Amino acid sequence: VIGPVQCVLEIGCHVGDSLRIWRECLDPYLLIGIQDTDELTERTAFDLDVVRIHGRSQDQATYERVLEVLGPDGRRQSDEIDFLYIDGDHTLNAVRQDWALYSRHVRPGGIAVLHDAVVRGNDTVDVHCFWPEIAVKYRTKLIHDPLVPSTGAGIIFL
């Protein structure tokens, strides 16, 4: 059980469908969405009370903006994230970079999720290549039903 959720960070929030789920189900005090394109509208961000950060999650400026929002001068007094959802650039290097930058801010007892963890045969989706690196270091759960078309999700308990 994750307990009360104060902060959710989603990397690759697209139009905000997942953000809506986090808002309705977890209702965090702070909900942050990073997107490098313009699909997440200002109106959606306002309706869901999302701090919208436009940029590539691997860029230093984007990372520093996240830290500003999290930190003592931002909306919280802590840089800890309760729930991290990585669904941005799915190439191996990008997923590794997102993990290296943002997972260190997930609090002990928090959860991280890698979207599209079982997709194979797609040159732009390498999450399944990164999964074994994570699975040997942390308690994990791979969610995928082979009888139902799904891209799967890898859950990491930190």
CORDABEL-V827586 format. One record per residue. N is the residue number from 0. RES is the residue in one small letter. PHI is phi in whole degrees, 0 to 359 (NA if undefined). Layout:
N/RES/PHI
N/RES/PHI
This chain:
0/v/NA
1/i/281
2/g/81
3/p/301
4/v/258
5/q/264
6/c/218
7/v/238
8/l/240
9/e/246
10/i/259
11/g/87
12/c/274
13/h/50
14/v/267
15/g/104
16/d/299
17/s/293
18/l/303
19/r/298
20/i/297
21/w/298
22/r/296
23/e/285
24/c/266
25/l/257
26/d/43
27/p/290
28/y/298
29/l/233
30/l/239
31/i/242
32/g/235
33/i/254
34/q/212
35/d/266
36/t/236
37/d/262
38/e/294
39/l/280
40/t/283
41/e/301
42/r/296
43/t/297
44/a/300
45/f/294
46/d/301
47/l/265
48/d/54
49/v/255
50/v/277
51/r/268
52/i/243
53/h/267
54/g/157
55/r/282
56/s/298
57/q/278
58/d/286
59/q/302
60/a/297
61/t/293
62/y/301
63/e/296
64/r/295
65/v/300
66/l/298
67/e/299
68/v/293
69/l/286
70/g/287
71/p/302
72/d/268
73/g/263
74/r/271
75/r/226
76/q/263
77/s/222
78/d/262
79/e/274
80/i/252
81/d/272
82/f/219
83/l/246
84/y/241
85/i/257
86/d/215
87/g/265
88/d/297
89/h/264
90/t/287
91/l/302
92/n/297
93/a/293
94/v/296
95/r/299
96/q/294
97/d/301
98/w/298
99/a/298
100/l/285
101/y/259
102/s/295
103/r/293
104/h/263
105/v/282
106/r/293
107/p/302
108/g/92
109/g/279
110/i/229
111/a/238
112/v/229
113/l/256
114/h/282
115/d/64
116/a/287
117/v/244
118/v/292
119/r/228
120/g/78
121/n/236
122/d/296
123/t/257
124/v/236
125/d/242
126/v/301
127/h/297
128/c/285
129/f/277
130/w/308
131/p/301
132/e/296
133/i/280
134/a/298
135/v/275
136/k/255
137/y/225
138/r/284
139/t/224
140/k/213
141/l/263
142/i/259
143/h/192
144/d/251
145/p/296
146/l/273
147/v/240
148/p/302
149/s/202
150/t/266
151/g/75
152/a/218
153/g/255
154/i/259
155/i/240
156/f/264
157/l/259
